[in-house]
């Protein structure tokens, strides 16, 4: 079966066991080439004895397909998560937690937590079609590079960049808001520091920082450059730069 689209919730091949769902998600996220969500390397990944676990020999971190996504640190099995994505998308995001709990055979508290995470993954005012389960699932998996910012490894690396580019507050204070540090480096960083930043968060993290840019974080030339580099957009098709609203 192709992993390019999420199947409907009655497909027994995907939704019958957590292991089948995990294999499906691994194929969709990595296409057979697992990447470390901490340092983004592909070349030094070791398969662990425990099924579904990997270790990056570059940064010594363990990870699974859940790491850095909305599925992380959840006790709900992956095949139920996949069903939840389909049910949520089919309802246009309107399925109540009481119904979702019955459909999945989980507590209403767990269903409420799943819905909260799915809403965060979809985002408010997002371009992702709220009834397209495939788009939502790909957004969840692609968010790994963004969500991992703030974990142990990235915090250590970002501290150095924060101390160099954020001069009006301490580095420890600055990395409490990693998007601002990332945007500052993207806008004003040297080639070496931008390469370091890319190694820390990957292209998905850079795209996320650009998508969530606040007024004043990017100058016009940086805005144009990054949209072309990351999204292939030319000046005539660029989204408008964020601007401050005055009452």
C-alpha positions, 0 to 999 in steps of 0.5 A, a space after each residue: 500500500 502507498 504511504 502517500 495518503 491516509 486511508 479511511 478509518 475502516 481500512 483493516 490493513 492500517 488500523 488493526 494494530 499499533 505496529 501496522 500504524 507505526 510502519 505506515 507512519 515511518 514510511 510516510 515520514 522517512 521513506 525508508 531513511 530514518 532521520 534524527 529529529 534532534 540533529 537531522 542527520 540520516 547517515 548514523 542511525 542505529 535500529 534499536 532492539 525494541 521495535 520502532 526505536 532508533 538511536 542517532 550515533 551523531 548526537 546519541 539521542 533515541 527517538 521514534 516516529 512519534 518524537 517531535 510530533 503531536 503523537 509524542 508522549 501519548 499513551 494512545 496507540 498509533 492505530 487509534 491516533 490514525 483513526 482520530 486524524 481521519 475522524 477529526 478531518 471528516 468532521 471538519 474538526 467538529 467531532 466532540 470528545 464524547 463521540 471520539 472516546 466511544 469511537 476509539 475506545 478511550 476515556 473522554 479525557 484522553 479524547 479531549 487531549 487528542 483533539 487539543 493536539 490535533 487543533 494545535 497541529 492544524 493551526 488557526 487560519 491554516 491553509 490545510 484543508 480541515 477535511 483532508 486527513 492526508 494534509 493534516 497527517 503530513 503537517 503533524 509529521 512535518 512539525 517534528 523539526 519545529 517541535 523539537 526546538 527547546 529539547 536538550 540538544 537544541 537548547 544548548 546550541 541555540 544558547 550560543 546563537 542567542 547570546 550572539 544575536 539577542 543583545 537586549 536580554 540574556 540568552 537564557 531568557 531569549 531561548 524561552 521564545 526560540 522562534 524569535 532567536 531563529 528569526 533573528 539568525 535567519 535575518 542577520 546571521 552569518 553564513 556559518 551561523 545560518 548553516 549551524 541553525 539549519 543543522 539544529 532545526 532543519 528546513 522544516 524548522 526554518 519554514 515554521 519560523 518564517 510562517 510564524 514571523 512577527 512584525 519586524 523580525 525580517 527585513 524585505 531582502 531576508 523575507 524575499 531570500 528565505 521564501 525563494 530558498 525554502 518555498 521556491 517563491 519569487 518576489 511577485 508571489 510572496 506573501 505580505 510581510 507581517 505588519 504591526 496593527 495600530 488602533 
